[in-house]
Structures are given as C-alpha cells and as structure tokens.
Amino acid sequence: MLRNRWAGALRGLVIVAVIGLWMVIGALGGQAQGNLSSVQTNDDAAFLPASAESTRAAEVATEFTDDESLPALVVVTAADGAQLTEAQLDLVQAYADAAPDAPLAGTSGDEPATLGDVSIADPVVVPSEDGEAALVVLSLDAAVAADRVGADEDSVSELAVGALRDLVAADPSDGGLAGADLETSVTGPAGFVADLVTAFGGIDTVLLLVALGAVLIILAIVYRSPILPFIVILTAVLALCLAGLVVYQLAANDVLTLNGQSQGILSILVVGAAVDYSLLVVARYREELRTSRSTVLALRRAVRASVEPVAASAGTVVAGLLCLLLSDLSSNRSLGPVAAIGIVASFVAAMTLLPALLLVAGQRSRALFWPRMPRYVGEHAAVEGQGSPVAADDGAQVRAAPDDDTVRVEDHGLWSRVASFVGRRDRPVWIATALVLAACAAFVPTLDASGTGDSEVFLTQVDSVDGEEVLTAHFEGVSAQPATVIVPAEDLDAVVQAAESTDGVAAATPVTDQPAAAPGAPAQGEPLVVDDMVRVDVTTQAPSDSQEAVDTVADLRDAVHDVSPDALVGGAAAERLDTQLAGQRDLRVIVPVVLAVILLILVLLLRSVLAPVLLVLANVLSFGAALGVAALVFDHVLDFPGADPAVPLYAFCFLVALGVDYSIFLMTRVREESLRIGTRRGVLRALAVTGSVITSAGVVLAATFAALGIIPLLFLAQIAFIVAFGVLVDTLVVRSLLVPALVHDIGDRVWWPSALARRSAGERAATGPGRG
C-alpha cells in the first residue's frame, strides 16, 4: 500500500512537472510566435544561390553605382479618365516635393524619421506622353530597405510605402492629393513587397483562429465530448508555441531563413500533425480502457502501442521534409528544417503533454469521454481468433490464423461494413480504385507550373497591382527595374544590338558617367567602364515583375551569350527566372530522394520489402491524382494564371509524406493483428478498428491545410487545395480501399521476405493449393 502511495505521489509530481514545463513553453513560445513576422525574409534575391547568374551579375552591378535603389512608384490619373490638367500636375509636383518630409510611422530616436532619410535621390515627376497620367519615382536605399525599425519592427520599405499612401490621403495644403479628383496607386518593387507583407499579416491571427476553429468543430463531432476537444486543441497550441520558439531563435540568429510562406505552412502543419497524433493516442487509450480497470495502465499501454506508429509517421514526414535541404533555393531549404521542427514539436507534445493532461483526472479519466464513456468489458474481450504461437525469425510471436478465410469482422459500425466489403471484393476494389486514380493523374501534364509574375500572386485587388496596370497602359518603355547586362567593354556594341533585336525588349542603354535626367530619358556622356566591363540596362516592354518580362529575359540571355559568352544578365526579372529554374531543378532532384528515404523507413518499420513498395506506389498514384484534379480545377474552375515550380514540389513533399502516414497507421496495426490472426483477417480487423480515427485525422489535416486558402495569395491557395484534396484521397480512397484490398488480395506474401511471408508459404505447402 505504501509503495502504491509513493508511486502515485511520484506520478503526480511528474504530471505537474510536465504540465508546468509546457506552460512555460507556452508563455515564451506564444510571444515568439507573435514575433515571427519580424524575422521573415521575403526577397527573391536572398533565396538564390551564389552561383546563379543573376546573383553574380548583381555583385558586379553594384560597382557601377554608389547606391542600389528599391523603386517606389506613385502613378496618378484623373478620376474621370481625361487628361491631367495643369492644376492637377501642379498638385502632383507638390506631392513629390512633400514626400521626403513624410514621416515614417512608429520610428523614434536614432531611427530614420522621414522618407527623405531612406531615399537616395529626390522624387522625380514624369508625365506620360498621352497626358493622362503622371509618375512619381522615389528611389529608396536598397541597403536599408529591409531593416526593421519602430516599435512593431516593420521594414523600412513597408513604412516608406505606408508614408506615401498616407500622404496621398492628406489635404493638398499639406502636400496631399485628397479631393483633387485623382486616382493614385503606389506600385513598383517597394509597393509589391508592402502588399505581400500585408497579405501575410493574416498568418499570425486569422489563419490560426480559422484552423483551430475548424479543428474544434471536427473534434466535437468525432468525440461528442465537451472536454476532450479542448485537451487536444491545447496540445496542438502548445506544440505550436514550442515550434515557434525554436524557429524564432534560429531565424533571429541567421541559422535558417524564414519567409511568409514557411510561417503559414508551419502553423498549419503543427496544428494538423499534433491533432492527428493526439487522435491516435486518445483512440488507443479509449480502446485500452475497455480491457483495463486502471486508467494509468490503460494509458501506459496506449502510449506504448502508439509511440511506434506515431514516431514512424513523424520520422517519415521529417525525413521527407529534410530532403528539401538539397534545394538550390534557400527558401526551399529553410522550409525543410522549419516544418521538421514543427513535426517534432507535435510529436513531443502528443507523447508528453497529452498523456499528462489525460491523467490529471486520475481514475475519473473515463469521464473525459462523457457521454460516450468506454466501459470495462474484460482483459481479453478485444482479442479474437487466437491460435497457437509460432516462432518468427524477427523475434515476434506469430499466431497461426484459422484455416478458413471467412470474412467476419467484429462490429465497429460503418467501418466494419467497409472492411467486410473489401474482404469480399478485394481484387475488383483495388483495381477499380487504381484505375480511377490513374485517370485523374493523366491530367498532370496540363498543370502549368512554369511560374507567375508578381501581379498574379494576389487573389484580391491590391494597390500595387492596380498601379502596375496604369504604369503599363501609360508609360511604355519605363521599367521599374531594368535587366542589367554586364559585358566586356569590347563586346558592348554587339551586346546592345543583340539586346535590341530580342523580342520584348524596348531599349538597351549603356550606363554612362552622367546619370539620365529622368526614368526613360536618353543617357548622356560616355559608357562607364569598370575593370574593362560595362553595364547595359535593358528595359522590357512588359513590367519587370511580370512573367512576360521573365520570358523576355530568358530570350535576352540566349541572345547576349551568343555574342558575348562572358556576359552576365541580372536584374529583378532575371532573379525570378533563376528562381524558377532552380525550382524546376529541385523538383527533378528532390522527388526521387524523398521516395527513396520514405521507402527505406517503411522497410525498417514493416520489416518487409513488398509492402513498403506497394505503399509508396499507392501514395505516388494518389499524389498524381490530386495534382491532376488540381490542374483541372485551376485551369477550368478557378482560372488561375499558372503556378510556381515550388507548388508541385511542396505538394509532393507534404502529400507523399503525410499520405504515407495514414498507411503507416493502418499497416502497423495490420502487422500487429497479423501476428495473431493472419494477414487477411488482420487487415480487415485493422481497417475496422482504425477506420474512424484515421478518417478523423485525415479530415482534420485537410481542414487545417484548407485554412491556408484564406490568405489571398496564389501560392498558398494552390497548396491548400492540392494538399487538402490529396489528404482526403489518401484517407478515404487509398487507406480505406486501395491498400487494404491489395493487402487482402495478396495475403501473407505482402510481408515478403519476413517470417510472416515464409509462414504463409509453409501453410500453403501443408494445406495444398489455394488462394494465398
């Protein structure tokens, strides 16, 4: 009795210590999670490898100018679409004159206080040739544009664009344009960055609230309990706090690069994975409560039974995501560790915090499931069809299955009926589902993942996109960021001629020792020569941040390299081109590595070769089906302009790794049952027992990823649809029909070359020919 009291006291201390530690993590991690946006990097150039041509060109191009600029462009038109009057042009000039004195919100002390403090030149006003628009060019200092200042640690470029937009709304007496019947937009690279940051602003609050709200509703339906859903949600939230704490420290110390996309995916991934793992633990706990009077013993058994499949699941996802470290792009490389940290945090929370919370109620833990409390029915109530033990080479105890192959599955409601159907029609089921998935996958080649322009990444109307449309309509030949071509001086004339003959190029102008009077104005003076190299600024007909400009720069590179092999082509469009090329390379390299890693993990987990190969093939087929359906939806329903090459790469890493999860949850239970009752009966029992919980886990993960769709950005909307739809396919089709039907059809041979398969061969030899 005294020993039991000491054990109970020690257990209580451990529970208090675990929960107390997680409360500390929640306090520190919650603050870090809220500050993640302050350590983001969203500059394409920062993601490129040093070997990229645009990176090398940028390094040389800095020698031709004292300061690199980040243009902010203010485009102004008359509200009625007519030509601008002299009075209106005077107001625009007054606006430009007042801009340097516009305050940067929230700054103080030694920080820059006005736009003039972060500009490298006075604003320039350029009227359009048609007289219907005016352009105000403000050149921000690119070296300080990314610096974070002010109480909210906003970037300088964000504050500068905000100051320009605030000044537009000011009274004309203060240099503003309010009440002047003018339409004004702030665009250019600085404007796009500011709007992108605003779009990502929903990640911290709205995205998380939507995801948690969806999960809470689903859990309430699954458990029909007023308490359990909140325990699971608390586990997920504290797991996110742990992940946020670690990621913040690593990003703040430049160990990894965090961007807005990675942050959004981290939040969704942690919530979905933590809830999934918790669902499995709670489901196994409920099952064990039916065969154990002690809630402590039942939870110990549940955790012991759950830790292997959950650890294998988490390990598979982590290993798959870490393959992104092979990427040429630092944005892709960073997502691997960021997401892997989130998965590890989810696993740790589900294996430590969740059991502690479940044990807080002590012997009243069954009440957590009210009103559907599990009742004790006996130690062996859940065991069926046990035969005599048979030794297995891998150390497991195998029990011979009954000689008959009659499909009898204990009652688990709907999933018992599904299991019985699969058992009766195994071969038609797996053939039919495979054909349907293959038909969907046939549309994969129609997915356009060659890239998109900056203006196409927004799904809602934004100021920078509106401004670019005005810029394109009224200022042909004026590019915010021209392509920069660095060439040997002796090749200058040939390069200029080759550039001007390239389709889509408006002008090719050498940089001279005297700056141009205004954007688009002819250069003056002699070409500037630095170390026998000259720089040519090439203006594209399309805006520099559009996909059309990217295509033009690709042609420009070919033309320039033909006449000057040592030339380097850089600039904003070239950086986007190199980013897309690197993304296409990553897709070719990383996909086979991910498949190989996942296959190896499955082989070690299932102690088989054939079963892992079948699981990987099934999930690749599922991924192809999801991508094929996505291609149809994107092209014919949502009318998306295309996709970034990273979309299929991210979708593959998430879907194959996460999709295998559900097969792991199923197949580890199949193997556990097969050791006792044989593979065919084992797969049907495993499907019946795990069907509800795995389906719930899949629906939860699909709902959390679907929440990414609330952020009005093309990339995240596409990831949200592909992963959410793909997870449902994996859960409802692959794991529920294709895999169990295939395993049931093959029988014990699916475990080849383990002892289970050899046992099967021996039984067939002893009993004569038959289906096996």
C-alpha positions in Angstrom: 0.0 0.0 0.0 2.8 2.4 0.9 4.6 1.5 -2.3 1.4 2.4 -4.3 1.2 5.7 -2.5 4.8 6.6 -3.3 4.2 5.6 -6.9 1.1 7.7 -7.1 2.9 10.7 -5.5 5.8 10.4 -7.9 3.4 10.1 -10.8 1.6 13.3 -9.6 4.9 15.2 -9.4 5.9 14.1 -12.9 2.5 15.2 -14.2 2.8 18.6 -12.5 6.4 19.0 -13.8 5.4 18.1 -17.4 2.4 20.4 -17.5 4.4 23.2 -15.7 7.2 22.9 -18.3 4.7 23.1 -21.1 3.1 26.2 -19.6 6.4 27.9 -19.5 6.9 26.9 -23.2 3.5 28.3 -23.9 4.3 31.7 -22.3 7.7 32.1 -24.1 6.7 30.4 -27.3 3.5 32.4 -27.6 5.4 35.6 -27.6 8.0 34.2 -30.1 5.1 33.0 -32.4 3.7 36.5 -32.5 7.1 38.0 -33.4 7.9 35.5 -36.2 7.0 38.1 -38.9 9.8 40.3 -37.6 12.4 37.7 -38.7 11.0 37.0 -42.1 12.8 37.4 -45.4 10.7 37.8 -48.5 13.2 39.0 -51.1 13.7 36.6 -54.0 17.3 37.6 -54.4 18.1 36.5 -50.9 16.9 33.0 -51.8 19.2 32.4 -54.8 22.5 30.5 -54.7 25.7 32.4 -55.1 26.2 30.5 -58.4 23.1 31.9 -60.0 23.8 34.2 -63.0 21.6 37.0 -61.6 23.5 36.8 -58.2 26.8 37.2 -59.9 25.5 40.0 -62.1 24.2 41.8 -59.0 27.6 41.7 -57.3 29.3 43.3 -60.3 26.5 45.7 -61.0 27.0 47.5 -57.6 30.4 48.7 -58.9 28.6 50.9 -61.4 26.6 52.9 -58.9 27.1 54.4 -55.5 23.8 53.2 -54.1 21.4 50.4 -55.1 17.8 51.6 -55.2 14.4 50.0 -54.4 11.9 52.0 -56.5 8.6 53.0 -55.1 6.4 54.3 -58.0 3.3 56.5 -57.5 1.1 56.6 -60.5 -1.6 59.3 -60.8 -4.5 59.5 -63.2 -7.6 61.7 -63.4 -10.7 60.2 -61.8 -12.7 60.7 -65.0 -10.1 59.2 -67.3 -9.4 62.5 -69.0 -6.0 64.2 -69.4 -4.5 65.7 -66.3 -4.9 69.5 -66.1 -2.1 71.9 -65.3 -3.6 72.3 -61.8 -3.6 68.6 -61.2 0.0 68.3 -62.4 1.0 71.1 -60.0 -0.6 69.1 -57.2 1.4 66.0 -58.2 4.6 68.1 -58.2 3.7 69.4 -54.8 3.1 65.8 -53.6 6.6 64.9 -54.8 8.1 67.9 -53.1 6.4 67.0 -49.8 7.2 63.3 -50.0 10.8 63.5 -48.5 9.3 65.1 -45.3 6.6 62.4 -44.9 7.0 60.7 -41.5 7.7 57.0 -41.1 5.2 55.8 -38.6 6.4 54.4 -35.3 10.1 55.4 -35.6 11.9 57.2 -32.9 15.4 58.1 -31.5 18.3 57.4 -33.9 16.0 55.6 -36.4 15.1 57.2 -39.7 12.1 59.5 -39.2 11.1 60.6 -42.8 11.1 59.3 -46.3 14.0 61.5 -47.1 16.1 59.7 -44.6 15.8 56.4 -46.5 15.9 57.8 -50.1 18.9 58.1 -52.3 17.5 60.9 -54.5 14.8 63.5 -54.6 11.5 62.3 -56.1 11.1 62.8 -59.8 7.8 63.6 -61.6 7.4 62.1 -65.1 4.2 63.0 -67.1 3.0 60.4 -69.6 3.2 61.1 -73.3 -0.6 60.9 -73.7 -1.0 63.4 -70.9 -3.4 61.1 -69.0 -1.1 60.0 -66.2 1.9 61.1 -64.1 4.6 59.1 -62.4 6.4 60.0 -59.2 9.6 58.0 -58.8 11.0 57.6 -55.3 14.3 55.7 -55.0 14.6 54.0 -51.6 18.0 53.0 -50.4 18.1 49.2 -51.0 20.7 48.7 -48.4 18.4 49.8 -45.6 15.0 48.9 -47.1 14.9 45.5 -45.3 15.9 47.0 -41.9 13.3 46.7 -39.3 12.6 49.8 -37.2 9.9 51.2 -35.0 8.0 49.6 -32.1 6.4 47.0 -34.4 9.7 46.2 -36.2 8.2 46.9 -39.6 10.7 47.0 -42.5 11.8 50.4 -43.9 10.2 49.6 -47.2 6.8 48.9 -45.6 6.9 52.1 -43.7 8.0 54.1 -46.8 5.1 52.8 -48.8 2.8 53.5 -46.0 4.0 57.0 -45.8 3.4 57.5 -49.5 -0.1 56.2 -49.2 -0.8 58.3 -46.1 0.4 61.4 -47.9 -2.0 60.7 -50.8 -4.9 61.0 -48.4 -3.6 64.2 -46.8 -5.0 67.7 -47.6 -3.4 69.4 -50.6 -2.2 72.2 -48.3 0.0 69.5 -46.7 1.2 68.1 -50.0 -1.5 65.5 -50.3 -4.0 64.8 -53.1 -7.2 64.4 -51.2 -10.2 66.0 -53.0 -8.3 66.6 -56.3 -10.4 64.1 -58.4 -7.3 62.0 -58.8 -6.8 58.2 -58.6 -3.5 57.2 -57.1 -1.7 53.9 -56.6 1.7 53.0 -55.1 3.4 50.3 -57.1 6.9 49.2 -58.1 9.0 46.7 -56.2 8.5 48.5 -52.9 4.7 48.6 -53.4 4.6 44.8 -54.1 6.7 44.0 -51.0 4.4 46.1 -48.8 1.2 44.4 -50.2 2.8 41.0 -49.8 3.6 41.7 -46.2 0.0 42.9 -45.6 -1.3 39.7 -47.2 0.9 37.6 -44.9 -0.3 39.6 -41.9 -3.3 37.1 -41.6 -0.9 34.3 -40.7 -0.4 35.3 -37.1 -4.1 35.6 -36.1 -6.8 34.9 -38.6 -5.2 31.8 -40.1 -4.6 30.2 -36.8 -8.1 31.0 -35.5 -9.7 29.6 -38.6 -7.7 26.4 -38.4 -8.3 25.9 -34.7 -12.0 26.7 -35.1 -12.3 24.1 -37.9 -10.4 21.5 -35.9 -12.5 22.2 -32.8 -15.8 21.6 -34.7 -14.5 18.4 -36.2 -13.2 17.1 -32.8 -16.6 17.9 -31.2 -18.3 15.8 -33.9 -15.8 13.0 -33.5 -15.7 12.8 -29.7 -19.2 14.2 -28.9 -17.5 15.3 -25.7 -17.3 18.7 -24.2 -13.9 18.2 -22.7 -11.6 16.1 -25.0 -11.6 18.5 -27.9 -10.2 21.3 -25.8 -7.5 19.0 -24.4 -6.4 18.1 -27.9 -6.6 21.7 -29.1 -4.4 22.8 -26.1 -1.9 20.2 -27.0 -1.7 21.5 -30.6 -1.5 25.1 -29.5 1.4 24.4 -27.1 3.1 22.4 -29.7 2.9 25.4 -32.0 4.4 27.6 -29.2 7.4 25.2 -28.9 7.9 25.2 -32.7 7.6 29.0 -32.8 10.1 29.4 -30.0 12.7 27.3 -31.7 12.2 28.7 -35.2 12.2 32.3 -33.9 15.6 31.8 -32.2 17.1 30.1 -35.3 15.8 32.7 -37.7 16.8 35.6 -35.5 20.4 34.3 -35.3 20.5 33.7 -39.1 20.7 29.9 -38.7 17.8 29.5 -41.1 15.7 31.7 -43.4 12.0 32.2 -42.7 9.6 33.6 -45.2 5.9 34.2 -45.0 5.0 31.0 -46.8 7.1 28.9 -44.4 5.5 30.6 -41.4 2.0 29.9 -42.7 2.8 26.3 -43.5 4.4 25.9 -40.1 1.2 26.9 -38.3 -1.0 24.7 -40.3 1.4 21.7 -40.2 1.8 21.8 -36.4 -1.9 22.1 -35.7 -2.8 19.3 -38.1 0.0 16.9 -37.1 -0.4 17.5 -33.3 -4.2 16.8 -33.6 -3.6 13.8 -35.8 -1.1 12.2 -33.3 -3.4 13.1 -30.4 -6.3 11.4 -32.1 -4.4 8.2 -32.4 -3.3 8.2 -28.8 -6.8 9.0 -27.5 -8.3 6.4 -29.7 -5.9 3.7 -28.5 -6.5 4.9 -24.9 -10.2 4.5 -25.3 -9.6 1.0 -26.7 -7.4 0.1 -23.8 -9.9 1.4 -21.2 -12.2 -1.4 -22.3 -9.7 -4.0 -21.3 -8.1 -2.5 -18.2 -9.7 -1.3 -15.0 -6.7 1.0 -14.3 -6.7 4.3 -16.3 -2.9 4.6 -15.6 -2.3 1.1 -17.0 -4.6 1.8 -20.0 -2.8 5.0 -20.8 0.6 3.3 -20.4 -0.5 0.6 -22.9 -2.0 3.2 -25.2 1.2 5.3 -25.3 3.4 2.2 -25.7 1.2 1.0 -28.6 1.0 4.4 -30.3 4.6 5.5 -30.0 5.9 3.3 -32.7 3.4 4.2 -35.5 3.4 7.9 -34.4 7.2 8.1 -34.3 7.4 6.3 -37.6 4.9 8.8 -39.1 6.7 11.8 -37.7 10.0 10.4 -38.7 8.8 9.8 -42.3 7.5 13.4 -42.6 10.6 14.9 -41.0 12.9 12.8 -43.3 10.9 13.8 -46.4 10.9 17.5 -45.5 14.6 17.5 -44.7 15.2 16.4 -48.3 14.4 20.0 -49.1 17.9 20.8 -47.8 19.1 19.6 -51.3 17.3 22.6 -52.8 19.3 25.3 -54.6 16.9 27.9 -53.1 17.3 28.9 -49.5 13.6 29.5 -49.2 13.0 25.8 -50.0 16.0 24.7 -47.9 14.7 26.6 -44.9 11.2 25.1 -45.2 12.6 21.7 -44.6 14.0 22.4 -41.1 11.2 24.8 -40.2 8.5 22.2 -41.0 10.6 19.4 -39.4 10.8 21.4 -36.2 7.0 21.7 -36.2 6.6 17.9 -36.7 9.0 17.1 -33.9 7.2 19.6 -31.6 3.9 18.0 -32.5 5.2 14.5 -31.7 6.7 15.6 -28.3 3.5 17.3 -27.3 1.4 14.3 -28.2 3.6 11.9 -26.3 4.2 14.0 -23.2 1.7 16.8 -22.7 -1.4 14.9 -23.9 -0.9 11.9 -21.6 -0.2 14.2 -18.6 -3.5 16.1 -19.3 -5.4 12.8 -19.7 -4.0 11.7 -16.3 -5.0 14.8 -14.4 -8.4 13.4 -13.9 -6.9 10.2 -12.4 -9.4 7.4 -12.0 -12.1 9.6 -13.4 -10.3 9.8 -16.8 -13.2 7.7 -18.3 -15.4 10.8 -17.6 -13.4 12.7 -20.2 -15.2 10.7 -22.9 -18.6 11.6 -21.5 -21.3 11.0 -22.7 -19.7 8.1 -24.7 -17.6 6.7 -21.8 -15.7 3.4 -22.6 -16.8 0.6 -20.2 -14.6 -2.2 -18.9 -15.5 -5.5 -20.6 -12.6 -7.7 -19.7 -8.9 -8.3 -20.4 -9.4 -10.5 -23.5 -12.6 -9.0 -24.9 -10.8 -7.4 -27.9 -8.8 -10.5 -28.8 -10.2 -12.7 -31.4 -9.1 -15.8 -33.3 -6.0 -16.6 -31.3 -4.3 -19.7 -32.3 -1.1 -21.4 -31.2 2.1 -19.4 -31.1 4.6 -19.9 -34.0 8.2 -18.6 -33.7 9.2 -15.9 -36.1 12.8 -15.1 -37.2 12.4 -11.4 -36.4 11.7 -12.1 -32.8 7.9 -11.6 -33.0 5.4 -14.1 -31.7 3.2 -15.2 -34.7 -0.1 -17.0 -34.1 -1.5 -19.2 -36.8 -4.7 -18.0 -38.4 -7.7 -20.1 -38.7 -7.7 -22.3 -41.8 -10.9 -20.8 -43.2 -10.8 -17.4 -44.9 -14.4 -16.4 -44.0 -14.8 -12.7 -43.6 -16.0 -12.0 -40.1 -15.3 -8.6 -38.6 -16.4 -7.5 -35.2 -18.9 -4.7 -35.1 -17.3 -1.2 -35.5 -20.3 0.3 -37.3 -19.7 1.7 -40.7 -16.0 0.6 -40.9 -17.0 -3.0 -40.1 -19.2 -2.9 -43.2 -16.4 -1.3 -45.3 -14.0 -4.0 -44.1 -16.4 -6.7 -45.0 -17.0 -5.3 -48.4 -13.2 -5.0 -49.0 -12.8 -8.6 -47.9 -15.5 -9.9 -50.2 -14.4 -7.8 -53.3 -10.7 -7.2 -52.7 -9.5 -7.6 -56.3 -12.2 -5.6 -58.0 -11.9 -2.9 -55.3 -8.1 -2.3 -55.7 -8.2 -2.5 -59.5 -11.2 0.0 -59.8 -9.7 2.5 -57.4 -6.3 2.3 -59.1 -7.8 2.9 -62.5 -9.8 5.9 -61.2 -6.7 7.4 -59.6 -4.7 6.8 -62.7 -7.4 8.5 -64.8 -7.2 11.6 -62.6 -3.4 11.6 -62.7 -3.5 11.6 -66.5 -4.2 15.4 -66.3 -0.9 16.2 -64.5 0.8 17.3 -67.8 -1.8 20.1 -68.1 -0.7 21.8 -64.9 1.3 25.0 -65.8 4.0 25.3 -63.2 6.4 27.5 -65.2 6.0 30.5 -62.9 3.9 33.6 -62.4 4.5 37.4 -62.2 4.3 39.5 -59.0 1.0 40.9 -60.0 -0.5 37.4 -60.4 0.3 36.2 -56.9 -2.6 38.2 -55.4 -6.1 36.8 -55.4 -7.7 40.1 -54.3 -7.4 43.6 -55.6 -4.3 45.4 -54.2 -2.9 48.8 -54.8 0.4 47.7 -56.3 -1.4 45.6 -59.0 -3.7 48.5 -59.9 -0.7 50.8 -60.2 1.1 48.4 -62.4 -1.8 48.3 -64.8 -1.8 52.1 -65.1 2.0 52.0 -65.5 1.8 49.5 -68.3 -1.0 51.5 -70.1 0.6 54.9 -70.0 4.3 54.5 -69.6 5.5 52.1 -72.2 9.3 51.6 -72.0 9.6 52.7 -68.4 10.6 49.8 -66.3 10.9 49.9 -62.5 13.9 47.6 -62.5 15.5 47.1 -65.9 17.5 43.9 -66.6 21.2 44.6 -66.1 23.8 43.1 -68.5 27.4 43.1 -67.5 29.7 42.6 -70.6 33.3 43.1 -71.5 33.8 46.6 -73.0 34.9 45.3 -76.4 31.5 43.4 -76.7 29.4 46.5 -75.9 28.1 47.3 -79.4 27.4 43.6 -80.3 25.5 43.1 -77.0 23.4 46.3 -77.4 22.5 45.2 -80.9 21.6 41.7 -79.8 19.5 43.0 -76.9 17.6 45.5 -79.1 16.8 42.7 -81.6 15.3 40.5 -78.8 11.5 40.3 -78.9 10.0 42.1 -75.9 12.9 44.5 -75.4 12.0 48.2 -75.5 15.5 49.6 -75.1 19.1 48.8 -74.3 21.1 51.7 -72.8 24.7 51.6 -71.5 25.3 53.1 -68.1 27.3 56.3 -68.6 29.3 58.6 -66.4 26.4 61.0 -66.4 23.0 59.9 -65.0 19.8 60.2 -67.0 17.7 63.2 -66.2 14.6 61.0 -65.6 13.4 57.4 -66.0 13.1 56.7 -69.7 15.2 59.7 -70.7 18.2 59.1 -73.0 21.6 58.6 -71.4 24.2 61.2 -71.6 28.0 61.0 -71.6 30.4 58.1 -72.4 29.9 54.4 -71.3 31.2 53.9 -67.8 34.0 51.3 -67.8 34.9 49.4 -64.6 37.6 46.8 -64.7 37.2 46.5 -68.5 33.5 45.8 -68.0 30.4 47.9 -68.9 26.8 47.7 -67.8 23.8 47.8 -70.1 20.4 48.5 -68.7 17.8 46.7 -70.8 14.2 47.8 -70.5 11.5 45.3 -71.3 8.2 46.1 -72.9 6.4 44.2 -70.1 6.7 45.3 -66.4 9.9 43.9 -64.8 7.9 42.0 -62.2 5.7 40.2 -64.8 6.1 36.7 -66.2 6.3 38.2 -69.7 9.4 40.1 -68.6 10.9 36.8 -67.2 10.3 35.1 -70.6 11.9 38.1 -72.4 15.0 37.9 -70.1 15.3 34.2 -70.9 15.5 35.1 -74.6 17.8 38.0 -73.8 20.3 35.7 -72.1 20.4 33.4 -75.1 20.9 36.4 -77.5 23.6 38.0 -75.3 25.5 34.8 -74.6 25.7 34.1 -78.4 27.7 37.3 -78.9 29.4 37.5 -75.6 29.8 34.2 -73.7 31.2 36.0 -70.6 28.2 38.4 -70.2 26.1 38.2 -67.1 22.3 39.1 -67.2 20.8 40.1 -63.9 18.0 42.3 -62.5 14.6 41.6 -60.9 13.2 39.6 -63.9 16.5 37.6 -64.1 16.3 36.8 -60.4 12.8 35.5 -60.9 13.9 33.4 -63.9 16.8 31.9 -61.8 14.4 31.2 -59.0 12.0 29.3 -61.4 14.9 27.4 -63.0 16.2 26.4 -59.5 12.7 25.3 -58.6 12.4 23.1 -61.7 15.8 21.6 -60.9 14.7 20.9 -57.3 11.7 19.0 -58.5 13.8 16.7 -60.6 16.4 16.1 -57.8 14.4 16.1 -54.6 11.4 13.9 -55.6 13.4 10.7 -56.2 15.3 11.3 -52.9 12.1 11.7 -50.9 10.7 8.5 -52.3 13.9 6.6 -51.5 14.0 7.9 -48.0 10.4 7.1 -47.3 10.8 3.6 -48.8 13.8 2.9 -46.5 11.8 4.0 -43.4 8.9 1.8 -44.4 11.1 -1.2 -45.0 12.6 -0.8 -41.5 9.3 -0.2 -39.9 7.3 -3.0 -41.5 10.3 -5.5 -41.8 9.2 -6.1 -45.4 10.1 -5.1 -48.9 7.0 -5.8 -50.9 4.6 -3.9 -48.5 6.6 -0.7 -48.5 7.0 -0.7 -52.3 3.2 -1.1 -52.7 2.5 1.7 -50.1 4.9 4.1 -51.9 3.4 3.3 -55.3 -0.1 3.8 -54.0 0.7 7.2 -52.5 2.5 8.3 -55.6 -0.6 7.4 -57.6 -2.7 9.3 -55.0 -0.4 12.4 -55.4 -0.7 12.2 -59.2 -4.5 12.0 -58.9 -4.6 15.1 -56.6 -2.3 17.0 -58.9 -4.3 16.0 -62.0 -7.6 17.2 -60.4 -5.9 20.4 -59.2 -4.8 21.1 -62.8 -8.4 20.8 -64.0 -9.7 23.0 -61.1 -7.0 25.6 -61.5 -7.4 25.9 -65.3 -11.2 25.5 -65.8 -12.9 26.4 -62.5 -10.7 29.0 -60.7 -9.0 30.3 -63.8 -5.6 30.7 -62.2 -2.8 32.1 -64.4 -0.4 29.3 -63.6 1.7 28.1 -60.7 5.2 28.5 -59.3 7.5 25.4 -59.7 7.6 25.2 -55.9 3.9 24.3 -55.8 4.2 20.7 -57.1 7.4 20.3 -55.0 5.9 21.4 -51.8 2.7 19.5 -52.5 4.7 16.3 -53.2 6.7 16.6 -50.0 3.6 17.1 -47.9 1.3 14.7 -49.6 3.6 11.7 -50.1 5.0 12.0 -46.5 1.6 12.8 -44.9 -0.2 10.3 -47.1 2.1 7.5 -46.1 1.2 8.5 -42.5 -2.2 7.0 -42.8 -0.9 3.9 -44.5 1.6 3.6 -41.6 -1.1 3.9 -39.0 -3.1 1.2 -40.8 -0.2 -1.2 -41.7 1.4 -1.1 -38.3 -1.9 -2.2 -36.9 -2.3 -4.8 -39.7 1.1 -6.3 -38.8 0.1 -6.3 -35.1 -3.1 -8.2 -35.9 -1.4 -10.4 -38.4 1.0 -11.8 -35.8 -2.1 -13.1 -34.0 -4.8 -13.9 -36.6 -3.2 -13.8 -40.0 -2.9 -11.1 -42.6 -6.2 -11.4 -44.3 -8.2 -11.3 -41.1 -5.7 -8.9 -39.6 -6.1 -6.2 -42.4 -9.9 -6.4 -42.1 -9.8 -6.1 -38.3 -7.3 -3.2 -38.5 -9.4 -1.4 -41.1 -12.5 -1.7 -38.9 -10.7 -0.7 -35.7 -8.7 2.2 -37.1 -11.1 3.4 -39.8 -12.9 6.0 -37.7 -9.8 7.6 -36.0 -7.7 7.7 -39.2 -10.5 9.2 -41.2 -11.0 11.8 -38.5 -7.3 12.5 -38.6 -7.4 12.9 -42.3 -10.3 15.3 -42.2 -8.6 17.4 -39.5 -5.4 17.7 -41.6 -7.4 18.5 -44.7 -9.3 21.2 -42.9 -6.2 22.8 -41.4 -4.5 22.9 -44.8 -7.6 24.3 -46.4 -7.4 27.2 -43.9 -4.4 28.4 -45.9 -6.9 29.4 -48.6 -8.0 32.4 -46.5 -4.7 34.1 -47.3 -5.3 35.8 -50.6 -2.1 34.6 -52.3 -2.0 32.3 -55.3 0.8 30.0 -54.0 -0.9 29.3 -50.7 -4.3 28.8 -52.2 -2.9 26.2 -54.6 -1.0 24.4 -51.8 -4.2 24.5 -49.7 -6.3 22.8 -52.4 -3.8 20.2 -53.5 -2.8 19.1 -50.0 -6.4 19.2 -48.6 -7.8 17.3 -51.5 -4.9 14.9 -51.6 -5.1 14.1 -47.9 -8.8 13.3 -48.4 -8.0 11.0 -51.3 -5.3 9.3 -49.2 -7.6 8.9 -46.3 -10.9 7.9 -47.9 -9.6 6.0 -51.0 -6.0 4.9 -50.7 -6.0 3.9 -47.0 -9.7 2.8 -46.9 -10.0 0.9 -50.1 -6.9 0.5 -52.3 -4.3 -0.5 -49.7 -6.5 -2.9 -47.6 -7.9 -4.5 -50.7 -4.5 -5.0 -52.2 -3.1 -6.5 -49.0 -6.1 -8.7 -48.5 -5.7 -10.0 -52.1 -2.0 -10.7 -51.7 -2.3 -12.1 -48.2 0.7 -13.1 -46.1 3.1 -12.7 -49.1 2.8 -8.9 -48.7 5.3 -9.2 -45.8 8.0 -10.8 -48.0 10.7 -11.5 -47.1 9.9 -11.5 -43.4 8.8 -14.5 -41.3 5.1 -13.8 -41.9 5.6 -14.4 -45.6 7.6 -17.6 -45.0 5.0 -18.9 -42.7 2.4 -18.3 -45.4 4.4 -20.4 -47.8 4.7 -23.2 -45.3 1.0 -23.2 -44.6 0.2 -23.3 -48.3 2.5 -26.3 -48.8 0.9 -28.1 -45.9 -2.7 -27.5 -46.8 -2.4 -27.8 -50.6 -3.1 -25.2 -53.3 -5.5 -22.4 -52.6 -5.8 -18.7 -52.6 -2.9 -17.3 -50.6 
